Amino acid sequence: MTKLAFFDVDEKEQTTLSRAFGKEKVYELSFYRKSLDTHTADSAKDAEGIGIFIQSRITQELLDLLPRLKTIATMSTGFDHIDMDACKARGITVCNVPSYGDNTVAEYAFGLIIALARKLKPTFERVERGIFSRSGLMGTDIKGKTLGLVGTGRIGAHMARLGWAFGMKVIAYDLRPDKALSEKFGVVFTDMEKVLQQADVISLHVPYLPSTHHLINAERLRLFKPAALLVNTSRGKVVDTEAVAAALRKGRLGGVALDTFEGEEVWIEEEFLKRDELAAIPLKEAMESFSIMRSERAILTPHNAFNTREAMDRILITTAENLKAYFSGNPQNQVV
């Protein structure tokens, strides 16, 4: 019998996964609410396949504790939490969920744009204090503004559609321009510097890779219009948090909304409680994010853009299908 272990799953998610495997008797499923790490690895020492979320960091040290492991099914699109070189050396196949919440994340990102443009954060905070004055709450229309997309994959493509529907001009940078987006929604593809210079709103939709580390940094922030809005729902380290904090303090950025940010593991309770210790760098990054959070022109949310019931069901079902496909000899959604 093939043993599979799933981590970071609550009771509802366990039920969904169990149903996805149906009544097949060839699999023995184990579920754990905690992340997979060196302290919990003993639970999966006999597992041939594991299912994990991004909170589980797969390192060489951890793999050494899982001698029977053959495949990792990450319940995410991104895979920067997995040491791919170590997996390759061990012959471990990694599969991801390439498409689960294209519209889900795009809807959230666009909601953040509206929240920034209409100053919803200070509006809500003021009303909660019993103050109903409109003074200082004048926002700006979205219609007629330029939306700049960095990355036009599945999520970026949905953002282009939403921007077009709101009457925005959409410009974009992507290594592989999508002609269909130009034909359907009038997207103009150009180089990244022009996107940053011309856009009133910049939304990031790229994976985290060495080439995208601090893609938005102090130098590139100086290209922004003074009133430009920045939205990041991709990965935290795509944006230099310290540089954004400095730009806000100096009034060189109209607003910023970060659903994912450097040092987020310090602030997100579910992740913090699973760690015995935190290095100095995440703590420093967390302090920068705290300074951003205190600005009326900034919105921070807890890596929540993916988090709808529909999207989560798609993630779990695809993960189950990935594992079944691997053990039936026809791997799918392999990360190369």
C-alpha positions as CSV (number, residue, x, y, z in Angstrom):
1,M,0.0,0.0,0.0
2,T,1.3,3.4,-1.0
3,K,1.6,5.8,2.0
4,L,0.8,9.4,1.5
5,A,1.2,12.2,4.1
6,F,-0.4,15.6,4.0
7,F,0.6,18.6,6.1
8,D,-1.0,21.9,7.1
9,V,-4.5,20.6,6.4
10,D,-7.5,21.2,8.6
11,E,-10.5,18.9,9.0
12,K,-12.4,20.3,5.9
13,E,-9.3,20.0,3.7
14,Q,-8.8,16.4,5.0
15,T,-12.3,15.6,4.0
16,T,-11.9,17.0,0.5
17,L,-8.7,15.1,0.0
18,S,-10.2,11.8,1.3
19,R,-13.1,12.2,-1.1
20,A,-10.7,12.9,-4.0
21,F,-9.0,9.6,-3.4
22,G,-12.4,7.9,-3.2
23,K,-12.5,4.3,-2.0
24,E,-9.2,3.3,-3.7
25,K,-7.5,0.8,-1.4
26,V,-4.0,1.3,-2.8
27,Y,-3.4,4.4,-0.7
28,E,-3.0,4.9,3.0
29,L,-3.6,8.6,3.8
30,S,-2.2,10.5,6.9
31,F,-3.1,14.1,7.7
32,Y,-1.4,16.6,10.0
33,R,-2.3,20.1,10.9
34,K,1.3,21.2,11.4
35,S,3.9,22.0,8.7
36,L,6.4,19.5,7.6
37,D,9.8,20.2,9.2
38,T,12.6,18.4,10.9
39,H,10.5,18.1,14.1
40,T,7.5,16.6,12.3
41,A,9.3,14.6,9.7
42,D,9.1,11.4,11.7
43,S,5.3,11.4,10.9
44,A,6.2,10.9,7.2
45,K,9.3,8.7,7.5
46,D,7.5,5.9,5.6
47,A,5.7,8.1,3.1
48,E,6.3,7.7,-0.6
49,G,4.4,10.8,-1.4
50,I,3.7,14.0,0.5
51,G,1.4,17.0,0.0
52,I,2.5,20.3,1.4
53,F,1.7,24.0,1.4
54,I,4.3,26.7,1.2
55,Q,4.8,26.9,4.9
56,S,6.7,23.6,4.7
57,R,10.3,24.3,3.7
58,I,11.8,21.3,1.9
59,T,15.6,21.2,2.5
60,Q,18.3,18.7,2.0
61,E,18.3,18.1,5.8
62,L,14.6,17.4,5.7
63,L,14.9,15.1,2.7
64,D,17.5,13.0,4.6
65,L,14.7,12.2,7.1
66,L,12.4,10.9,4.4
67,P,14.2,7.9,3.0
68,R,11.2,6.4,1.1
69,L,10.0,9.7,-0.5
70,K,9.5,9.6,-4.2
71,T,7.3,12.6,-5.0
72,I,6.3,15.9,-3.5
73,A,2.9,17.5,-4.4
74,T,3.1,21.1,-3.4
75,M,-0.4,22.6,-2.9
76,S,0.6,25.8,-4.6
77,T,1.8,27.2,-8.0
78,G,5.1,28.5,-6.6
79,F,7.8,26.1,-5.5
80,D,10.5,28.4,-4.1
81,H,10.0,26.7,-0.7
82,I,11.5,23.5,-2.1
83,D,15.2,22.8,-2.7
84,M,14.8,21.6,-6.3
85,D,18.5,20.7,-6.7
86,A,18.3,18.4,-3.7
87,C,15.1,16.8,-5.0
88,K,16.7,16.3,-8.4
89,A,19.8,14.7,-6.8
90,R,17.5,12.3,-4.9
91,G,15.3,11.5,-8.0
92,I,12.3,13.0,-6.3
93,T,9.6,14.3,-8.6
94,V,8.0,17.6,-7.7
95,C,4.5,18.5,-8.9
96,N,2.6,21.8,-8.4
97,V,-0.9,23.2,-9.1
98,P,-0.3,25.5,-12.1
99,S,-3.8,26.8,-12.2
100,Y,-6.3,26.9,-9.4
101,G,-7.1,30.6,-8.7
102,D,-6.4,32.6,-11.7
103,N,-9.6,34.6,-11.3
104,T,-9.4,34.3,-7.5
105,V,-6.0,36.1,-7.1
106,A,-6.9,38.6,-9.9
107,E,-10.2,39.6,-8.2
108,Y,-8.3,40.1,-4.9
109,A,-5.6,42.2,-6.6
110,F,-8.1,44.4,-8.3
111,G,-10.0,44.7,-5.0
112,L,-6.7,46.1,-3.5
113,I,-6.4,48.6,-6.3
114,I,-9.9,49.9,-5.6
115,A,-9.2,50.0,-1.9
116,L,-6.1,52.1,-2.5
117,A,-7.7,54.4,-5.1
118,R,-10.7,55.1,-2.9
119,K,-8.8,55.3,0.4
120,L,-10.8,52.5,2.0
121,K,-8.3,51.8,4.8
122,P,-8.4,55.3,6.4
123,T,-12.1,55.5,5.6
124,F,-12.9,52.3,7.6
125,E,-10.5,53.2,10.4
126,R,-12.2,56.6,10.7
127,V,-15.7,55.2,10.8
128,E,-14.7,52.6,13.4
129,R,-13.7,55.6,15.7
130,G,-17.2,57.1,15.1
131,I,-15.9,59.8,12.8
132,F,-17.9,60.4,9.6
133,S,-16.0,63.4,8.1
134,R,-15.1,63.1,4.5
135,S,-12.2,65.5,4.9
136,G,-9.0,64.0,3.4
137,L,-10.7,61.0,1.9
138,M,-11.0,62.2,-1.7
139,G,-10.0,59.3,-3.9
140,T,-9.3,58.9,-7.6
141,D,-11.2,57.3,-10.5
142,I,-9.8,54.1,-12.0
143,K,-11.5,54.6,-15.4
144,G,-9.1,56.2,-17.8
145,K,-6.0,55.4,-15.8
146,T,-3.2,53.2,-17.0
147,L,-2.8,49.7,-15.5
148,G,0.7,48.3,-15.8
149,L,1.1,44.6,-15.5
150,V,4.5,42.9,-14.8
151,G,3.7,39.4,-15.9
152,T,0.8,38.3,-18.0
153,G,0.4,34.6,-17.2
154,R,-2.9,33.2,-16.1
155,I,-3.4,35.7,-13.3
156,G,-2.0,38.6,-15.2
157,A,-4.3,37.8,-18.1
158,H,-7.3,38.0,-15.8
159,M,-6.0,41.3,-14.5
160,A,-5.9,42.6,-18.1
161,R,-9.5,41.6,-18.6
162,L,-10.6,43.3,-15.4
163,G,-8.6,46.5,-16.2
164,W,-10.2,46.6,-19.7
165,A,-13.7,46.1,-18.1
166,F,-13.1,49.1,-15.8
167,G,-12.1,51.3,-18.7
168,M,-8.4,51.4,-18.0
169,K,-5.6,51.5,-20.6
170,V,-3.5,48.3,-20.1
171,I,0.2,48.1,-20.7
172,A,2.3,45.1,-19.8
173,Y,5.8,43.6,-19.7
174,D,6.3,39.9,-20.3
175,L,9.1,37.9,-21.8
176,R,6.5,36.2,-24.0
177,P,3.9,38.8,-25.1
178,D,0.4,37.4,-25.5
179,K,-1.1,38.5,-28.8
180,A,-4.5,37.4,-27.7
181,L,-4.5,39.9,-24.9
182,S,-3.6,42.6,-27.3
183,E,-6.5,41.6,-29.6
184,K,-9.1,41.1,-26.9
185,F,-8.3,43.8,-24.4
186,G,-6.0,46.2,-26.2
187,V,-3.0,45.4,-24.1
188,V,0.2,47.2,-25.2
189,F,3.4,45.2,-24.5
190,T,6.5,47.2,-23.9
191,D,9.7,47.0,-21.8
192,M,9.5,47.0,-18.0
193,E,11.0,50.4,-17.5
194,K,8.3,52.0,-19.7
195,V,5.6,50.1,-17.8
196,L,6.9,51.5,-14.5
197,Q,7.2,55.0,-15.9
198,Q,3.8,55.2,-17.6
199,A,1.5,53.3,-15.3
200,D,-0.8,54.8,-12.7
201,V,-1.2,51.4,-11.1
202,I,1.5,48.6,-11.2
203,S,0.4,45.1,-10.4
204,L,3.0,42.3,-10.1
205,H,2.3,38.7,-11.4
206,V,5.7,36.9,-11.6
207,P,7.1,33.8,-9.8
208,Y,9.9,34.2,-7.3
209,L,13.2,33.3,-9.0
210,P,16.8,34.5,-8.6
211,S,16.0,36.8,-11.6
212,T,13.0,38.3,-9.9
213,H,14.5,38.9,-6.5
214,H,13.8,42.5,-5.6
215,L,12.5,43.2,-9.1
216,I,11.0,46.3,-7.6
217,N,13.8,48.0,-5.8
218,A,14.9,51.6,-4.9
219,E,16.2,52.3,-8.4
220,R,13.0,51.1,-10.1
221,L,10.8,52.8,-7.6
222,R,12.3,56.1,-8.8
223,L,10.8,55.4,-12.2
224,F,7.3,55.4,-10.8
225,K,4.9,58.4,-11.1
226,P,4.7,60.2,-7.7
227,A,1.1,59.1,-7.3
228,A,1.5,55.6,-8.7
229,L,-0.1,52.6,-6.8
230,L,1.8,49.4,-6.4
231,V,0.1,46.0,-5.8
232,N,1.9,42.7,-5.1
233,T,0.1,39.4,-4.9
234,S,2.9,37.3,-6.2
235,R,5.8,36.6,-3.8
236,G,7.2,38.8,-1.1
237,K,10.8,38.9,-2.1
238,V,9.9,40.3,-5.6
239,V,9.6,43.6,-3.8
240,D,12.3,45.2,-1.7
241,T,10.3,46.0,1.4
242,E,12.9,48.5,2.8
243,A,12.9,50.4,-0.5
244,V,9.1,50.6,-0.5
245,A,9.0,51.8,3.2
246,A,11.5,54.6,2.3
247,A,9.5,55.6,-0.8
248,L,6.4,56.0,1.3
249,R,8.1,58.0,4.0
250,K,9.5,60.4,1.3
251,G,6.1,60.7,-0.5
252,R,7.4,59.1,-3.7
253,L,4.6,56.5,-3.9
254,G,0.9,57.1,-4.0
255,G,0.0,53.9,-2.3
256,V,1.0,50.3,-1.9
257,A,-0.9,47.1,-1.2
258,L,1.1,43.9,-0.4
259,D,-0.6,40.6,0.1
260,T,2.8,39.0,0.4
261,F,5.9,40.7,1.7
262,E,9.3,40.1,3.2
263,G,9.1,39.0,6.8
264,E,5.5,38.0,6.5
265,E,6.3,34.8,8.4
266,V,6.8,36.9,11.6
267,W,3.4,38.5,11.4
268,I,1.2,35.7,10.1
269,E,0.2,33.8,13.2
270,E,-0.3,30.4,11.6
271,E,3.3,30.5,10.3
272,F,4.9,32.1,13.3
273,L,3.6,29.5,15.8
274,K,5.1,26.7,13.7
275,R,8.7,28.1,14.0
276,D,11.0,27.5,16.9
277,E,13.2,30.4,16.0
278,L,13.6,33.1,13.4
279,A,16.7,34.5,11.9
280,A,17.7,38.1,12.1
281,I,16.9,38.9,8.5
282,P,13.2,37.9,8.6
283,L,12.9,40.0,11.8
284,K,14.5,43.0,10.2
285,E,12.2,42.6,7.2
286,A,9.2,42.3,9.5
287,M,10.1,45.6,11.1
288,E,10.2,47.3,7.6
289,S,6.8,45.8,6.8
290,F,5.5,47.1,10.2
291,S,6.6,50.6,9.2
292,I,4.7,50.2,5.9
293,M,1.6,49.0,7.7
294,R,1.3,52.1,9.8
295,S,0.9,54.3,6.7
296,E,-2.6,55.4,5.6
297,R,-1.4,54.9,2.0
298,A,-0.5,51.2,2.6
299,I,-2.4,48.0,2.9
300,L,-0.9,44.7,4.1
301,T,-2.9,41.5,4.1
302,P,-1.8,38.0,5.3
303,H,-1.0,36.2,2.0
304,N,-4.7,35.8,1.5
305,A,-5.4,36.4,-2.2
306,F,-5.7,32.6,-2.9
307,N,-8.0,32.0,0.0
308,T,-11.5,31.1,-1.2
309,R,-13.3,27.9,-0.7
310,E,-13.6,27.3,-4.5
311,A,-9.9,27.9,-5.1
312,M,-8.9,25.7,-2.1
313,D,-11.0,22.8,-3.4
314,R,-9.3,23.1,-6.8
315,I,-5.9,23.0,-5.1
316,L,-6.7,19.9,-3.1
317,I,-8.3,18.0,-5.9
318,T,-5.5,18.8,-8.3
319,T,-3.0,17.7,-5.6
320,A,-4.7,14.4,-5.3
321,E,-4.8,14.0,-9.0
322,N,-1.1,14.8,-9.2
323,L,-0.2,12.1,-6.7
324,K,-2.5,9.5,-8.3
325,A,-1.0,10.3,-11.7
326,Y,2.5,9.9,-10.4
327,F,1.9,6.5,-8.8
328,S,0.0,5.3,-11.9
329,G,3.1,5.9,-14.0
330,N,1.9,9.1,-15.8
331,P,3.2,12.1,-13.8
332,Q,1.5,15.4,-14.5
333,N,2.2,19.1,-13.6
334,Q,5.9,18.3,-13.0
335,V,8.1,21.2,-12.0
336,V,11.1,21.2,-14.2
